[in-house]
């Protein structure tokens, strides 16, 4: 991979392999951080969950593009964004009804 490839938006095999490595690494960090949602108050939990799940969705979008992100930005559909917000809001409502520490994040964290 060369600087010229990046400047010219060429998704070379070496660049895509590097992106695959970085996506896998970022996915691990999001998965490791998601359990924090159950350890904080409901307001912060919503922010953490949206950040983590939104980040995971972007990583999924990058993967769907075969890691070729130069010249083509990965996106999350409006419907998927709405689903993420609704899920986090529902978690806040259920968490508030059940008391602190009652929120349990989904295992794994990888969204389809």
NORRAUR-V923317 format. One record per residue. RES is the residue in one small letter. SS is DSSP state (a for helix, b for strand, c for the rest). BURIAL is # if it has 24 or more other C-alpha atoms within 12 Angstrom, else .. Layout:
res->{RES,RES}
ss->{SS,SS}
burial->{BURIAL,BURIAL}
This chain:
res->{x,x,x,x,x,x,x,x,x,x,x,x,x,x,x,x,x,x,x,x,x,x,x,x,x,x,x,x,x,x,x,x,x,x,x,x,x,x,x,x,x,x,x,x,x,x,x,x,x,x,x,x,x,x,x,x,x,x,x,x,x,x,x,x,x,x,x,x,x,x,x,x,x,x,x,x,x,x,x,x,x,x,x,x,x,x,x,x,x,x,x,x,x,x,x,x,x,x,x,x,x,x,x,x,x,x,x,x,x,x,x,x}
ss->{c,c,a,a,a,a,a,c,c,c,c,c,a,a,a,a,a,a,a,a,a,a,a,a,a,a,a,a,a,a,a,a,a,a,a,a,a,a,a,c,c,a,a,a,a,a,a,a,a,a,a,a,a,a,a,a,a,a,a,a,a,a,a,a,c,c,c,c,c,c,c,c,c,c,c,c,c,a,a,a,a,a,a,a,a,a,a,a,a,a,a,a,a,a,a,a,a,a,c,c,c,c,c,c,c,c,c,c,c,c,c,c}
burial->{.,.,.,.,.,.,.,.,.,.,#,.,.,.,#,#,.,.,#,#,.,.,#,.,.,#,#,.,.,#,#,.,#,#,#,#,#,#,.,#,.,#,.,.,#,#,#,#,#,#,#,#,#,#,#,#,#,#,#,#,#,#,#,.,.,.,#,#,#,.,.,.,.,.,.,.,.,.,.,.,.,.,.,#,.,.,#,#,#,.,#,#,.,.,#,.,.,.,.,.,.,.,#,#,#,.,.,.,#,#,.,.}
